[in-house]
Amino acid sequence: MHPNPTFRWEDREAMRGFVAQLGFGALFAATPDGPRVAHVPVVWLDETTLGLHVARGNGIARHLDGATGLFTAHGPDAYVSPDWYGTGPNEVPTWNYVSVELEGRMVRTDRDALRAIIDALSHEQERRLAPKPEWTSAKVDPALLGKMLDAIIGFRLEVTAWRGTRKLGQNKPESARHAAADALDAQGRRAIAHWMRNPE
């Protein structure tokens, strides 16, 4: 989380939606081998629990059960040139971004819960592809699906701490923020420009 309170994001419902929309991020944990990270797809199982899976061969996997995990979801970001503000020479470059950090206890699931996580993940993503018919795991040969499930481990992240950052130039006059957003739009950075125009 950014140390400047101006950029802090406290709206849990909005953060939950942000994570759901991205559906992917980085899971960090301390291990006896040092800090490790896994890049994982995620799905909300309830209002405070993320479901995810990790490849069995990933070095982090054997250390996760019962550990404290930190999941980060990163949205759009961009370098902001001080020239874009139009407020004179006493500005400096910065980087604007949107991110959410979720911290909590990692709990390994059984095989049935792993299958449920896989099904929930695919359903969440497949529904966005409509009108394409939805893919489901029921379409896969059961023996092959079993081998694939053997290669991964399911986990729940029971979220106890939420930390969000929306660093979007809220510390600048609105006209300066919009001028920078216009410049980013012209560079093709439409997502971060949209956030900068609508920082709340």
SULSULQUI-V567663 format. One line per field, one symbol per residue. ss: DSSP state (~ for helix, > for strand, _ for the rest). psi: psi as a letter, one per 20 degrees, with the letter a starting at -180 (. if undefined). A space follows every 50 residues. Layout:
# SULSULQUI-V567663
ss: ???
psi: ???
This chain:
# SULSULQUI-V567663
ss: ____~~~>>__~~~~~~~~~~~_>>>>>>>>__>>>>>>>>>>>>>__>> >>>>>_____~~~____>>>>>>>>>>>>>_~~~~________>>>>>>> >>>>>>>>__~~~~~~~~~~~~~~~~~~~_______~~~__~~~~~~~~~ _>>>>>>>>>>>>>>>>______~~~~~~~~~~~~~___~~~~~~~~___
psi: qphohhjqoiohghgghgggggjqappqqprijrqqqpoqqqqphahjpp qrqqphiphhgiihoirpqoppppbqrqpophhhhkjailqqqrpqrpqp ppqapppqrrhghghhggggghggghhijqjppppqiiiqphgghghghh irpqqponpippoqpnnkkijqqghgghghggghghijmhghggghimi.
